[in-house]
């Protein structure tokens, strides 16, 4: 039996075309259909709202193709997760192995045994697309590149990247190394949950080995971060097999979009077509926040828990995507909480937030427990029972 928390919000606004996000089995997402191809020269492309996951444009988005250095988005994601989990520190120094130093292609020319901090190596990956820095961090996180690649594939499956398989950490040509524009957008969206990442990907230039005899100038391979307003990432790629690829992101106000192109004929065309997708998104859509980060979502009673209840707050802003300048309608949301018993694990589903437009379900978001809650001991439960019996609780 589910406990309903009263509808918290009801208001009118310019809604336009409300686009559902793929946040539950019920609310499946339909790719946007367009008569005009925004990326006529790309083999594959997708334009996605980073917040809701709504697809605004797609072209052959599920076709398996080599991603070149866009692969490093997954490498950076696993590094960010290792830092989040306390397994890695930004100021930790990492020694380059002979294998890492031997990587060809784009690199920061690590010498065997040379030490750089995690932060410096991330600069090398994000700006210079350094293959040697990718392998050095992979070896530090997992012990070997092969073990790290296994982690990459496992994480891809967890994210629902059904048409992806990695063979290395850097995207150099290899048999069985492929992904899709849609899957790239999924992992890009996940990486962007770590706001600090754009500190690296959004920089146009920086230096490594400063104050040494061999300072190394880094220039971002993604020129859009310099020339397109709001662009702050994410990763370029090129090999003779993959051609010119890019997973780009830009943010204006609260609206962030992800644009992916694969198989472009040259860098200029790649940037032009990504710019066209950005322009389309920002001219046609906007996001409207339903619940802002930190707002109360109610109180969850916990049966037989060491804590009798949990106060729930939004861990992020929940939004809907709206088309600019269309008709008005009614929008409201409702929090529906499950009846839960202890023990409760952090991240365990505890209910859902349902958004309605004109009283029809538009979007569902799964709510999860913000912490672990143990089962109360027998003495605590006995005291609670006695308190209720004596009407003292």
N, C-alpha and C positions, 0 to 999 in steps of 0.2 A: 504494500500500500504506500502510495506516495503522498507526501505532505506538501501542500501548495502554499507557497508564500505569495501573498496578494500581488497583483500586477503593480509594478512600481512606477510605471511611467506611461503616459498616454498623451500624445500631442500631434499636432498637424505640422507638416512642412512640405516643401517642394520635394516630392519623392522621385518622380520620373520612373525610369525603368529600374526596378529593384532586382538585383542579381543575386541569387542564392549562392552560398559557398558550400564546398564539399566538406562539411564538418560532421556529418553523420550519414548513416546509411539512408535515412529518409530524405535528406536534403542533397541529392546527387547533383553534380554540376554539369551543365551543358556548355560545351565550348561555343564561344561567340561565332556567328556565321557572317561573313562579309562578302559583298559582291566585288569589292576592290581589294586587291592583294597589296598589303602594306609593305611586303618584302619580296618583290618579284624576282630578285636574284638569289635569294637564300634557298637552300635545299629544305630547310626546316626552320620554323620560328614559332614563338609564343609570346604573348603579352599578358601578364598576370598582376592582379592587385595583390600586393604583398600581405596586407592585413587579412583579407577574407579568403584569398586563394582563388578568387573569381577569374576566369579566363576571359579576357576582353578581345583577344584575337589569337588565332592559331592557324598554322599551315604545316601539315605533315608532322604534327607535334609528337607523335608516337613512333616515328621512323628511327630505327637504330642507326646511329652514325658515330664515327670517331669524334671525340670532343677536344682533342689536343689538350692544351694547358688548362682548359676549364675544369679538368679533373681536379686541379688544386683547390677548388672550392670544398670538396670533401676532405682533402688533407687539412685545410684551414679549420673546417668544422670540427674535426676530431681533436685538433690542437686546442681549440677554444673550449671544448668539453673537458679535456684533460686539465686545463687551467681552472675551469669551474669546479671540478671535483677535487682540486687540491693536489693533483698528481704532477703538476708542472707549475713553475713560477715564471713570470715575465723576466725577472732578473737572473734566472738560472743560466749558467754557461753550458753550452753543448759543444762537445768536441766532434769535429768532422772526421769520419772514417775515410779510409782510402777509397772505399766503394762510393761513398757520397761525393767525395772530391773528384771522382772520375766521370761524373755525369756530363754529358755533352749538351748542346743546345743552349738555351737561355740559362745563364748562371751568374753567380757573384764570385766565381773563381776561388772557392774555398780550397785551402791547402790541407793535406792530411794532418790531423792533429790540431788544426787551427780552431780556436774557441770563439764562439759568438753567443750572445744572450738569445733567449727565445724571442724576445722582442725584435732584435736585429734580424734574426732569421725570418721572422714573419714579414718584416719590411721587404726583405729580399724576395719572398714569394709573392706578396701582394703587388709590389711595384714592378719588379724586374722579372717576375715569373721564373724565379731561379729553381732549376731542377735539383741542383746540389743542396740547396737549403731545404727543399721538400724532403729529400731522402734523409738528411741529417736529423730533422725533427721527427720523421717517421721512425727512425732507429731509436731515438730517445724515448718516444712514447710507447712503442711496442716491442723493442728489442731487435727487430730486423724489419727490412722493408716488406718481406713476405708476410710477416705477422701483421704488419700495419695494413697491407692490402686486404687481408682477411677481415680485419676490423672495418675497413671501408665498405666491403661487400655486405657485411652483416648490418652495418648502419643503413646502407641503401635499402635493404629489405625492410628494416624497421620503419623507414620513412615511406614505404610504399612505392619505391622506385623499381617497378616491375620489369622494366626493359633496360636495365643497367648492369654491366659487369665490368669491374676494374681489374687490370692486370699489373698496374704500377701506380705510384703516387703522383707522378708528374705529367702523364699524358703523352709521353714519347710513344711512337708507333709500336704496337704490340698486338699479337693475335688475341682475340677475345676481349678486347678493350673497347667498349661501346656504351653509349647512353642515348637519350632522346632529349629534345628541347623541353618536353614536359617534365621529365625527371630532373633536368638541370634546374628548372624553375623551382621544383620542390626542394632540392637541397640548398639552393640560393636563399629561398625563403627561410629555411631553418637556420642558416648561417647568420642571416640578418636579425635573428632574435638576440644575438650578441651585439649590442649597439656599439661596442668598442671596436668591432671589426672595421667600420668605416673610417676609423682613425688611421688605418693603414691603407685601405683600398681607395679612400677619397683624396689621398695626397697626390699631388702631381710630381713632386720631386723630393728627394731626401739624400742623405749620405750614410755610407757605412765606412768603418775604419777611419773615422775622423781623428784628427790629431796624430796621425801616423804618416809614414813616408809614402803610403799608397792609399790615399783616400779614394773611395769608390762612389761615384755619382749615380744615384738611382733616378730614373725617369719612368713614370708610369706608362705602361704599354697601352692603357686605356685613355686615349686622348679626350674622351667625352668629359672626364672629371674636370678638365680645364675649360672646355668650350661649351658645355651644355649646363644651363642653370639648374641646380639641384642634383646633378649627377655626382655620386660618391662611391661608385664601384661598378662592377665587382671583379670580373676576371676575363681577360682575353685568352685567345688560343690560336695557334697556327702550326700546322704541319702540311707537307705537300699532299698528304692523304686527306686530312680533315679540311683543308683550305682555311679561310679566315672565320673565326668563331668568336662569340662574345656573349657573356651573361652580364647584362648591365642593369643598374638600378639608379633611380632618381627619386627624390622626395621634394614635394612642395607642400608646405603646410603640414597637415597630418596625412597626406595622401602619398604613399610610396608605391611605385610600380617596379616590376621586374620584366625586362625584355631580353629574350634569348634569340640569337640567330646562329645557325650552323651552315657551313659550306658556302660562305660568301666568296666571290671571286677576288676581292682585294680589300684592303683595310678601309679605303675611302668609301666604298659602297657599303661595307659593313656598318660604318659609323652613320652614314646617311640613312640607312633603313632602320637602324635602332632609333635614331632621332625622330624619324617619321612615326614610329610606334609611340614614343614618349609624347610627341606633340598631340597625337590622337587621344591618348589617355587623359592628359591634362586639360584638353579642350572640351572633352565630352563628359567626363565623370568627376565626381568628388566623393569623399567619404563623410559619413555622418556618424558621430559617436553615440552609441546607445548607453553604455556604461563606461565611465572613465576609470582608469587604474586607481585603485585604492578605495573606490566606493563600496559601501556595504551591500552585500547580497543576502543578508539575513543571518539567522542563527540555526545551526544544525544540532539537534539533540542526538546524543550518542548513548544507546542502550548499553548499560553495564560497562561504561568506559571509565578510565581513571579520571578523565575530564567529562563532566556531564554534558557539555555542549561546546561547539566551536563557533566562534564568530567568523563569518566568511566575508572576504573582501576580494574584489576583482584584482587578479594578478597582472592584468593588462587591460588596455582599452578595447572594448568590444564595439565594432562598428558595422555599418552596412554601407554598401556602395550604391550611390544614386546617380542617375543621369541628370545632367544639368538642364534646367529650364523646362521640365515636363509638368504634368498635372499633379495636384496635391492629393494626399491620402492620409489615412490614420496609421500611426506606427506606435506600438507598445511592446513591452516585454514582460515576461513572467518567469520567475525562478521556481523550479519544481525540484524539491529535495527528496531523496530516497529515505526510507527508514533504515538506519544503519546500526549495526551492533559492533562493539569492540571485540577483537582488536581491529584498528583501522590503520592502513598504511598510507604514507605520503604518496600522492599521485593516484590513489584509488578513486574511481568514479563515484560520486556521491549525489549526482543529480544533473540537471541541465537548465540552461537558460534558453528560453524559446522567444524568438522575435516574431511578432505578427504584423502584417500589413493588411489593413482593411479586414481584420479579424481572421485572416488566413495565415497559417504558419509559413513564414518566409525562410527562417534559418534557425538551426539548433546548435548550441555550443555545449559540449560536455564540461561539467564542473568537477573538479577533483579536490581531494583533501589536501590542505596546505601543510599537514604534519602527520606524524605517527601518533596514534593514541592507543595506549595499552589497555587491556582489560583490567577493570578494577579488582582488587583482592577481596576475599570473602568478608574481611572485617569492614572494609569501606562500604561494601554492598549492604552488610548487616546494619551499619550505622544509618545509611540512607533509608533503609526500610523502617527502622525504628523512628527516625525523624519524621517520616511521612505519617507514620501511625500516630505520633504525638502532635502532628500538625505543626512541627517546628521547621520544616524545610519548605 
